[in-house]
Amino acid sequence: MSDDAVDSRGRVTLEQGAGGQAMRDLVTDVLTAGFPADDLPVGRDAMDDGAVVPVGDQTVVLTTDSHVIQPPFFPGGDIGRLAVSGTVNDLAVMGATDVRALSSAVVVEAGYEESALERIADSMGRTCREADAPVVTGDTKVMGNGEIDGVVVNTTGVGLADHVTPDDGLSPNDVVIVTGDVGRHGVALLAEREGIDFGSVLESDVRPVNGVLAEALAVAETDVTAMKDPTRMGLAGAVNEMAQKSGVGIELRQDRIPVPADVKGASEMLGLNPLQIANEGIAVLGVNPTAAEDVLAALRSHPDGENAAAIGKAINDDPGRVRLDTGLGTRYLREPATEPAPRIC
């Protein structure tokens, strides 16, 4: 584990929960070091968005996630919508757009308002119907006052995939496509948290993406070579991880990345790079160049993919690194060392 991943007393730091290299080191060096090996096609060591578990002639994808967002209610969503969408999306980017079941485990602090818990449950129900993803089992725990901060929601999901799309499947010349606007979730959360008024209401993009990704897979099938959910560490984190795992370079065009004007303005005021900010309602795809136009058309035909864009391609040069063509020159787009905005997913 890298020296900067722990503090001087050997204690866990916020950096280790941010979704970057420090977190991956914590998982492999500490949390799973004593686990027995698995023999799955995509298992624990792949550190993808889910695991692939063959069952007979079916390909089952399994994923789990815990949600600790602050604040729990924000423009465009809440922790309940986030919990369902986050797990559905982790399944979908593995190719499992057919979500068969979710679990819901809620840990709530004593003294938490029951009306707030009802709002969260209602939001989860609405999002389940939107994603056609039923909650079939769950668990509830109540902790003492001050033992946790309000509420934590864990969701686990099971889905079926006809074609698995791991995040390490890129090949040179594959087109990199994003399904929608970049940076909305993280900037909306920070504006709400800090009470900053930008003159317009910034809303999170949080939503399930299994519907829009099903459209892409229906027209391209195995020509969709890789997918990733650009949550923590944002687009920059996702494409860097895809490049590293695939052993290719990635070249992006900044002018093609759909960053809305209000997100750009707010990011400048907050001193943030919107490409490094979490998203909760988009996906990054790698697509064989012969199918890229068909995939873009399919994505744009869906209400959740109207702003889909081809933003770059995989290349032979600079394996494991991401180049960003700014129009004035080229620089490397790196995964952030630490999460720019903690506790936003």
Secondary structure, DSSP 8 states (H G I E B T S, - for coil): --GGGB-TTS-B-GGGGSSSHHHHHHIIIIISTTS-----SB-GGG--SSEEEEETTEEEEEEEEEE--SSSEETTEEHHHHHHHHHHHHHHTTT--EEEEEEEEEEEETT--HHHHHHHHHHHHHHHHHHT--EEEEEEEEE-TTTSSSEEEEEEEEEE-SS---TT---TT-EEEE-S-SSHHHHHHHHHHHT---SS---------HHHHHHHHHHHGGGEEEEE---TTHHHHHHHHHHHHHT-EEEEEGGGS---HHHHHHHHHHT--GGGS--SS--EEEE-GGGHHHHHHHHHTSGGGTT-EEEEEEESSSTT-EEEE-SS-EEE----SS-SSSS--
